[in-house]
Amino acid sequence: MNTMNKTYPNPFVASHWLLALLVIAAAALGWYMVDIPQRTPERAYFFNLHKSFGLLALIMILLLTMQRRRFSPPPLPATLPPWQHRAAAWGHLAMYLLLLGSALSGYVGTNFSRWGIDFFGLFSLPSWGPENREAYQFLKIVHIWTTNLLAALVALHVAAVIKHAVHGEGVLRRMWFRHPVPGRSADAE
């Protein structure tokens, strides 16, 4: 990527926003489904939907990580103080780790449960681990904590973006789609 770019490449931007939607859907379902009475078809339906969105999110996290290794991020505005540059770097790293922790603990934990994953009702993923209640309970706690920490960090991330947008600092534009210049490919920019 050309160092003069002020935005991420369009495929990365699309992956970022798709992941955001998947995480919001999985989290909303997760917080909703726990209040549904146990051993009911409705609960099973929402749990499987949650697991399906979570598995898609895990795939997107891995794709984003692979995409991200192919380029340097666009620079933050030079007007931001150094501590905000460091906070952004550490915040993004923490989000990636929490995304991975939440998705992996959910997926691996499910493999130690008796329920498995029915992927959007299309097919069932085979469980690759024996049923192990202790491992399942431990990973369930990890899943809940990483998800709640991620939600807090995402709220802080969104608040920072809004703050920078209000001050006209152009941070949101970094994660928005590039408009191709006539006669040049978007990747050449």
C-alpha positions in Angstrom: 0.0 0.0 0.0 1.3 3.4 -0.9 2.2 5.3 2.3 0.3 8.4 1.0 -3.0 6.6 1.4 -5.2 8.0 4.1 -7.6 5.1 4.0 -7.5 1.3 4.4 -7.9 -0.8 1.2 -11.6 -1.3 0.3 -11.5 -5.1 0.9 -10.2 -4.5 4.4 -12.8 -1.8 5.0 -15.6 -4.2 3.9 -14.2 -7.0 6.1 -14.1 -4.6 9.1 -17.7 -3.5 8.8 -18.9 -7.0 8.1 -17.1 -8.2 11.2 -18.6 -5.3 13.2 -22.1 -6.4 12.1 -21.4 -10.1 12.9 -20.0 -9.2 16.4 -23.0 -7.0 17.2 -25.4 -9.7 16.0 -23.7 -12.5 18.0 -23.4 -10.3 21.1 -27.1 -9.2 21.0 -28.2 -12.8 20.5 -25.9 -13.9 23.3 -27.3 -11.4 25.8 -30.9 -12.2 24.7 -30.7 -16.0 24.5 -29.6 -16.6 28.1 -33.0 -15.4 29.4 -34.9 -17.9 27.3 -36.2 -20.9 29.3 -33.8 -23.9 29.1 -34.5 -27.0 27.0 -37.0 -25.2 24.7 -36.9 -25.1 20.9 -36.7 -21.3 21.0 -33.5 -21.4 23.2 -31.9 -24.0 20.9 -32.7 -21.9 17.8 -31.2 -18.7 19.3 -28.1 -20.5 20.6 -27.5 -22.1 17.2 -27.9 -18.7 15.5 -25.5 -17.2 18.0 -22.9 -19.9 17.3 -23.4 -19.5 13.6 -22.7 -15.8 13.7 -19.8 -16.4 16.1 -18.2 -18.9 13.7 -18.6 -16.5 10.8 -17.0 -13.8 13.0 -14.1 -16.1 13.8 -13.5 -16.7 10.1 -13.7 -12.9 9.5 -11.2 -12.2 12.3 -8.7 -14.6 10.7 -9.3 -13.1 7.3 -8.8 -9.5 8.7 -5.6 -10.6 10.4 -4.3 -12.1 7.2 -5.3 -9.0 5.2 -3.8 -6.7 7.8 -0.4 -8.3 7.5 -0.2 -7.2 3.8 0.0 -3.5 4.4 0.8 -0.7 6.8 -2.2 1.1 8.2 -2.8 4.7 7.1 -1.2 7.1 9.4 -3.2 8.8 12.1 -3.5 12.6 11.8 -0.2 14.2 12.9 -2.3 16.6 15.0 -3.1 13.9 17.5 -0.9 13.7 20.5 1.5 10.8 20.8 -0.4 9.2 23.7 -3.5 8.9 21.4 -1.4 7.2 18.8 -0.2 4.7 21.4 -3.7 4.3 22.8 -5.1 3.5 19.4 -2.4 0.9 18.7 -2.9 -0.8 22.1 -6.6 -0.5 21.8 -6.6 -2.2 18.3 -4.3 -5.0 19.6 -6.6 -5.6 22.6 -9.7 -5.7 20.4 -8.1 -8.3 18.1 -7.1 -10.4 21.1 -10.5 -10.1 22.7 -12.2 -10.9 19.4 -10.1 -14.0 19.0 -10.5 -14.9 22.7 -14.3 -14.6 22.6 -14.8 -16.4 19.3 -12.3 -19.2 20.1 -13.5 -19.8 23.6 -17.1 -20.0 22.3 -16.2 -22.4 19.5 -13.8 -24.6 21.6 -16.2 -24.6 24.5 -19.1 -25.8 22.3 -16.9 -28.7 21.3 -16.7 -29.8 24.9 -20.5 -29.6 25.3 -23.2 -32.0 24.2 -24.9 -29.5 21.9 -22.5 -28.9 19.0 -23.0 -26.3 16.2 -25.9 -26.4 13.8 -24.6 -23.9 11.2 -27.7 -21.7 10.3 -29.7 -24.9 10.0 -27.7 -25.9 6.9 -25.4 -28.5 8.4 -24.0 -29.6 11.7 -20.4 -29.3 12.5 -19.0 -32.5 14.1 -17.8 -32.1 17.7 -14.0 -32.8 17.8 -13.7 -33.2 21.6 -15.3 -35.5 24.1 -18.0 -34.0 26.4 -16.2 -32.4 29.3 -18.3 -30.3 31.6 -15.4 -28.8 33.5 -13.7 -27.6 30.3 -17.0 -26.4 28.9 -17.8 -24.4 32.1 -14.3 -22.8 32.2 -14.4 -21.8 28.5 -18.0 -20.5 29.0 -16.6 -18.1 31.7 -13.7 -17.1 29.4 -16.3 -16.5 26.6 -18.5 -14.3 28.8 -15.5 -12.2 30.2 -13.8 -11.7 26.9 -17.2 -10.7 25.3 -18.0 -8.2 28.0 -14.5 -6.7 27.9 -14.7 -6.5 24.1 -18.1 -4.7 24.4 -16.6 -2.2 26.7 -13.6 -1.7 24.5 -15.8 -1.4 21.4 -17.8 1.3 23.2 -14.6 3.2 23.9 -13.5 2.7 20.3 -16.8 4.1 19.0 -16.6 7.0 21.5 -13.1 7.9 20.3 -14.2 7.8 16.7 -17.1 10.1 17.4 -14.9 12.5 19.4 -12.4 12.7 16.5 -15.3 13.1 14.0 -16.7 16.0 16.1 -13.3 17.6 16.1 -12.9 17.1 12.3 -9.8 15.0 12.6 -10.5 12.6 9.8 -10.1 9.4 11.7 -13.4 7.8 10.5 -12.4 8.4 6.9 -9.5 6.0 7.4 -12.0 3.1 7.7 -14.3 4.2 4.9 -14.4 3.1 1.3 -12.1 4.7 -1.2 -13.7 6.2 -4.3 -11.7 5.2 -7.4 -10.1 7.9 -9.4 -11.2 7.7 -13.1 -8.5 6.0 -15.2 -6.8 4.4 -12.1 -7.6 1.3 -10.2 -8.6 1.7 -6.6 -5.6 -0.5 -5.6 -3.2 1.8 -7.3 -4.2 4.7 -5.1 
